[in-house]
Every structure is written in C-alpha cells, then in structure tokens.
Amino acid sequence: MRFVKDKKGQVRVIEAFFASVLILSCLTLIPAQPTPKNTSSSNLASLAENTLVSLDSDGHLSLLVASEDWAALGRCVESALPLSVWFNLTVYDVNSHPLNDYPICNGGAVSNTISSFNYVCASSSSNFEVYVLQLQLAAVD
C-alpha cells in the first residue's frame, strides 16, 4: 500500500523518461556537421596560389628570390601555411634551371595527394629578372 501512495517516485520515473526522450530526439533530429576535407587538389592549389600572391603583394617575395635568401624564403612560406600542410618550393629562372641549391621545404610529404602550383614572379630591380616558383603542397589526411 505504501508504494501506491508514494507519488514522488512515479514523478521521478516520468521525469527521467521525458529527459531521455528529449536527449534521444536531439541526437536523431539534429544532423551531424560534416567535417570539411582540406586535402583535395583544388583546395591545396588555391592555398598555394593565395600563399604566393600574399607574399608577393608588396614585392617581398621577389626581393628574397633576388637575394637568394632561401632560408628566409622558407620561413616566410612556412609561416603563411597551416601547420598540417607540407610544402616544397623550387625557384627556377627563365630557362627552367633551378636557382635554389638546397630544398626549401618543411620535412617529408605527409600524404599521397600532392598539389603543385607555378607562380611567375618578376623582380622590381632595374635588371627585371623573371622567376618561376613551383610550390608543392600536401596536407595531413
């Protein structure tokens, strides 16, 4: 008889039932947000293009190439890219001969998906040198 008169326990059971229904409905009705993949070739190519264009916006890129300061050029590119992106930069002259004598990169490739972007850069000096920079990017899968 005591359990029939005890309404407090029944209210707690009903409250727990409604709470679990609310939680389950939230989990099933709200769709999960898809995680964007940054490893597609088009995204990496646009990232490479944006990086080189932003570095060359004030002529800084052409000055580094003209002075052959490969370490500073590597630091600039590395600071402009996300940490999860691998890069390899090669600088060529007009005759397609590489100018940098050692690799400008931040380690080994981290993915099989590698995107390459070529950028033509002209020096602002009076001798008007033209360089082609090839930036290869790969992102962590």
C-alpha positions, -999 to 999 in steps of 0.1 A, spaced: 0 0 0 28 23 7 41 22 -29 7 31 -43 5 63 -22 41 73 -29 37 97 -59 72 111 -56 88 80 -72 64 79 -101 71 116 -109 108 109 -109 104 80 -133 82 101 -157 108 129 -155 136 106 -164 116 92 -193 109 126 -207 146 136 -203 158 105 -222 132 111 -249 144 147 -252 181 137 -254 174 110 -280 153 133 -302 181 159 -301 206 133 -312 185 119 -340 169 151 -353 199 174 -354 222 162 -382 259 158 -376 280 185 -392 303 171 -419 340 178 -415 354 195 -445 384 179 -462 412 202 -469 432 177 -488 416 179 -522 438 191 -550 418 222 -558 419 234 -522 456 228 -520 462 246 -553 442 276 -542 460 276 -509 494 276 -527 482 304 -550 469 325 -521 502 320 -502 524 331 -530 502 360 -540 501 373 -505 539 370 -501 544 388 -533 518 416 -527 545 441 -516 574 427 -536 589 409 -507 589 375 -525 609 389 -554 634 405 -531 640 372 -513 645 354 -545 668 380 -560 689 380 -529 689 342 -529 680 341 -492 664 306 -493 662 302 -456 642 334 -451 620 324 -481 613 290 -465 604 307 -432 580 331 -449 562 303 -468 561 281 -436 546 309 -416 519 316 -442 507 280 -443 488 259 -417 509 236 -395 493 205 -410 505 213 -446 537 201 -460 554 223 -487 583 221 -511 593 252 -530 616 253 -560 627 285 -577 635 285 -615 650 311 -638 636 319 -672 654 289 -688 639 265 -662 671 259 -643 666 256 -605 682 285 -586 680 272 -551 708 248 -543 691 230 -515 655 221 -509 631 247 -494 607 225 -475 594 217 -441 601 179 -440 588 150 -460 555 146 -478 527 137 -454 502 125 -480 499 109 -514 477 138 -525 502 165 -536 492 196 -555 516 218 -574 512 254 -584 535 275 -606 538 313 -599 556 338 -621 574 365 -602 593 395 -615 619 414 -596 614 451 -590 650 459 -597 663 476 -628 675 444 -645 640 429 -645 646 393 -637 617 368 -641 614 338 -618 591 308 -618 583 295 -583 569 260 -581 551 254 -547 540 218 -539 516 212 -510 503 181 -493 481 181 -462 477 155 -435 448 132 -442 
